Amino acid sequence: MKLAGERLGWKSTTTYTVIKRLSERGVLKNDNSVVTSLVSKEEVQASEIDEMMDKTFEGSLPAFIAAFTKRRGVTDKELEEVQNMIERYRKEHSHD
């Protein structure tokens, strides 16, 4: 409660409501006021990315990359890393 109040400006009732809703959705477990996460940070990030991709870019990876690179630019090192990711993906998913 204290952290949610300090960091988010939430009242205790808001925190209780959020915990209850997230518990009902299987995201958190509330066991005698000991709250633990049932999902990993990676799972949350993946879900947020999926939602953003669908809402903002209609699920189009090229549209996302075009917007991202136009806004902030890309270094040669980043391009090389992305190229390596693409090559690894192709190797792992080739059906030869």
C-alpha contacts under 8 A as a table, 3 or more apart, distances in Angstrom:
res1	aa1	res2	aa2	distance
1	M	4	A	5.27
1	M	5	G	6.11
1	M	12	S	5.94
1	M	15	T	6.58
2	K	5	G	5.11
2	K	6	E	6.11
3	L	6	E	5.05
3	L	7	R	5.75
3	L	8	L	7.72
4	A	7	R	5.37
4	A	8	L	5.17
4	A	9	G	6.52
4	A	10	W	5.73
4	A	11	K	7.94
4	A	15	T	6.83
5	G	8	L	5.59
5	G	9	G	4.51
5	G	10	W	4.59
5	G	11	K	6.05
5	G	12	S	7.30
6	E	9	G	5.66
6	E	10	W	7.70
10	W	13	T	7.97
10	W	14	T	5.90
10	W	15	T	6.39
11	K	14	T	5.33
11	K	15	T	6.52
12	S	15	T	5.05
12	S	16	Y	6.16
13	T	16	Y	5.09
13	T	17	T	6.15
14	T	17	T	5.11
14	T	18	V	6.21
15	T	18	V	5.20
15	T	19	I	6.13
16	Y	19	I	5.16
16	Y	20	K	6.05
17	T	20	K	5.08
17	T	21	R	6.17
18	V	21	R	5.18
18	V	22	L	6.06
19	I	22	L	5.18
19	I	23	S	5.96
19	I	28	L	7.06
19	I	30	N	7.60
20	K	23	S	5.07
20	K	24	E	6.22
21	R	24	E	5.07
21	R	25	R	6.33
22	L	25	R	5.03
22	L	26	G	6.27
22	L	27	V	5.15
22	L	28	L	5.55
23	S	26	G	5.10
23	S	27	V	5.68
23	S	28	L	4.60
23	S	29	K	5.52
23	S	30	N	6.77
24	E	27	V	7.65
25	R	28	L	7.80
26	G	29	K	7.23
26	G	38	L	6.87
27	V	37	S	6.16
27	V	38	L	5.23
27	V	39	V	5.92
28	L	35	V	6.63
28	L	36	T	5.63
28	L	37	S	4.54
28	L	38	L	5.25
28	L	39	V	7.60
29	K	34	V	7.89
29	K	35	V	5.55
29	K	36	T	5.26
29	K	37	S	6.32
29	K	38	L	6.61
30	N	33	S	5.72
30	N	34	V	5.58
30	N	35	V	4.48
30	N	36	T	6.65
31	D	34	V	5.11
31	D	35	V	6.40
37	S	40	S	7.32
39	V	43	E	6.24
39	V	44	V	7.05
40	S	43	E	5.16
40	S	44	V	6.47
41	K	44	V	5.15
41	K	45	Q	6.17
42	E	45	Q	5.07
42	E	46	A	6.06
43	E	46	A	5.12
43	E	47	S	6.16
44	V	47	S	5.14
44	V	48	E	6.19
45	Q	48	E	5.09
45	Q	49	I	6.12
46	A	49	I	5.10
46	A	50	D	6.14
47	S	50	D	5.10
47	S	51	E	6.20
48	E	51	E	5.15
48	E	52	M	6.13
49	I	52	M	5.10
49	I	53	M	5.95
50	D	53	M	5.15
50	D	54	D	6.17
50	D	59	G	7.83
51	E	54	D	5.25
51	E	55	K	6.06
52	M	55	K	5.17
52	M	56	T	5.62
52	M	57	F	7.41
53	M	56	T	5.54
53	M	57	F	5.07
53	M	58	E	6.19
53	M	59	G	4.90
53	M	60	S	6.92
53	M	61	L	7.62
53	M	64	F	7.22
54	D	57	F	5.79
54	D	58	E	4.52
54	D	59	G	4.46
54	D	60	S	7.83
55	K	58	E	5.89
55	K	59	G	7.64
56	T	59	G	7.87
57	F	60	S	5.44
57	F	61	L	7.61
57	F	63	A	6.06
57	F	64	F	6.03
60	S	63	A	5.29
60	S	64	F	6.37
61	L	64	F	5.06
61	L	65	I	6.16
62	P	65	I	5.11
62	P	66	A	6.02
63	A	66	A	5.12
63	A	67	A	6.23
64	F	67	A	5.26
64	F	68	F	6.04
65	I	68	F	4.98
65	I	69	T	5.95
66	A	69	T	5.42
66	A	70	K	6.03
67	A	70	K	5.23
67	A	71	R	6.18
68	F	71	R	5.34
68	F	72	R	6.35
68	F	73	G	7.48
69	T	72	R	5.47
69	T	73	G	4.58
69	T	74	V	5.94
70	K	73	G	5.78
74	V	78	E	6.15
74	V	79	L	6.65
75	T	78	E	5.14
75	T	79	L	6.30
76	D	79	L	5.05
76	D	80	E	6.18
77	K	80	E	5.09
77	K	81	E	6.24
78	E	81	E	5.02
78	E	82	V	6.18
79	L	82	V	5.13
79	L	83	Q	6.06
80	E	83	Q	5.01
80	E	84	N	6.14
81	E	84	N	5.10
81	E	85	M	6.24
82	V	85	M	4.96
82	V	86	I	6.23
83	Q	86	I	5.09
83	Q	87	E	6.23
84	N	87	E	5.06
84	N	88	R	6.12
85	M	88	R	5.14
85	M	89	Y	6.07
86	I	89	Y	5.06
86	I	90	R	6.16
87	E	90	R	5.12
87	E	91	K	6.25
88	R	91	K	5.16
88	R	92	E	6.14
89	Y	92	E	5.16
89	Y	93	H	6.03
90	R	93	H	5.21
90	R	94	S	5.65
91	K	94	S	5.42
